Amino acid sequence: MPASDRVMIPEAGRMARLISAIEMVAGIFLVLIAALTVTEATLRYALGMRIPDAYVGATALQGIAIAWGIACTTWTRRHITVDAIYELSPRAVQKAMNVFSSAVTFAAMLTLMIMLWRKTASSLESGEVSADLLLPLWPVVGATAAGIAAASILGLLRLGRDILDFRTR
């Protein structure tokens, strides 16, 4: 391909590549949920068959996809927001609001992460398994906890960035 036909894409920074990878993980799990759901519905209604633990599997995949999706939105601030007051506020107030919202988000993600790691340990110790295939459930809870751990780390990084931005008026 000649150089003139290539689209030039600027090299993304490390954080952009990390967020892209996290989004890819969440996206893959969403595709798996869709595939499992469509396959289960098709088999059930067309052939009267079912996939063992399909509901448990779809629920588990959904939890993982949501957790990893939260990690992305924590860093990029692409979650649902109401910006009316923010947009009308002076820049200094906006920076203070960013610090406050990042602190609250970090605290919430940290708390959720701790509870999910406790649930992972509890599932491992108790030997919880799925109903049909008797698959252990702790890896699923652990993958969800890892997504929220990523959200916690990204929340802390976001908080640090917002504090630095606040201090540099």
N, C-alpha and C positions, 0 to 999 in steps of 0.2 A: 504494500500500500504506500503510495507516495506520501511524503511528509505533509503536503498541502491538504490531503484528504483526511488526515487524522484530526480528531477533536482533541484539543489540548485541555487536559484537566489538571488544575493545580494540585500539587502534592498535599494531601491532607495531613494535618498534624496528628500527633499520637492520640490525643483525646478524641478527635473526630474518627480515627480508625477504631478506637475502642468502642465508641458509641455505635458505630456502624456494625461492629461484630456483635454487640449486645442486641441490636435491633434484628440482626440476622438470626440469632438464637430464638428470640421471641417469634419472629416470622416463621421459622421452621416448625416451631411447636403449634402455631396457628394452622399451618398447612396440614400437619399430622392430625389435629383435631378435626378439621374439615374432612380429610380423607377417611378417618375412622367413622365419623358420623354418617357420611354418605354411604360408605360400604355397609355399615350396620343396618341402616334403614333399607337399603336395596336388598340385602340378604333377608331381612325380616319380612318385608312386604312381598318380595318376588318369590322367595324360596321357602319361607317359613323357618329359616335358620337364624342363628344369632352368633355373634362373636363373643366368646367368654370374656367377662370383665370389661366389655366395651364401655359401659357407663363409668366404671371406676377409672378406666384408662383415659377417657375423654375429660373427666373431671380433674384428674391429676395433671394432664397436659395443659388444661386451661389454667390451673393454678401456677404452673411453671411459666407459661406465656405471660400471664398478668404480672408476676413478680419481676421478670426480666424486662417487661415493658415499662414498669414503674421505674426501674433503674435508669432507663433512657430518659424518661420525662423528668426525672429528678435533676439530671445535669442540664438538659436542654431547655427546661421550663416550657415544654410543649403541652402541658396538661391544661385542663379547663381552668380559665381564670376570668375574673370580672375586672376589667381594667378601667372603669369609669373614674373612680377616685384616683387611682394610680396615675392615669394620663393627665389629670387636671392638677396634680400635685407638683410642687417645685422639685427639681432634680435631687436636692439633698433629702427631701422626704421620700422620694422614690428609692434612693439608695438605702435609707433606713428600713423601708418596707421590705426591700430585697433581703436585708440581713435578717429581719424578723421572720420572714416566710421561710428562708433557708434554715434558720435555727429550729423552727417548729417542724419542718419536714425532716431534718436530720434526727431530731429527738423521736419523732414518730417511727421513722425507719429503723433506728437503733433499737427501740423497744420491740418492734415487730420482729426484727432479726433475732434478738435474744429469745423471744418466745418460740420462734420457729426452730431454732437450734435445740431448744429444750424439747420441743415436740419430736424432732428428729431423734434425739437420744432416747426419749420415751418410747417411740415406735420401735427403735432398735432393741431396746431392753425387753419390751413386752412381746416382741415377735409378731406384731400385727401383720396380717397378710390379706390379700384380696380374697373375695368370696369364691370365685370359680377356679382360678389357676393357682391359688395359694402363693402368689408372688409377694415378696416382702414390700411393705409400703414405705419404709424409712428412706430408700433412695429418692423417691418422689418428693417426700417432704424435705429432704436434704437439698434437692435441686431447686425447690422453691425457696428454701432458706438462703441458698447461695445467691439467687437473684435479688433477694431483699438485702443480703450482705453487700452486694454490688451497689444497690441503691443507697445503702448507708454510707459506703465509702465515697460514692459520687456526691452524696448530700454533704458530707464533711468537706470535700474539695470545693463544692459550690459555696458553702458557707465561708470558707477561707477566702475564696475569690471575692465574694460580696463584701467581706470585712475589709479587704485590701482596697476594693473600689470605694467603699464608704470613707476610708481614711484619706484617700487621695481626691479631695474635692476639687 
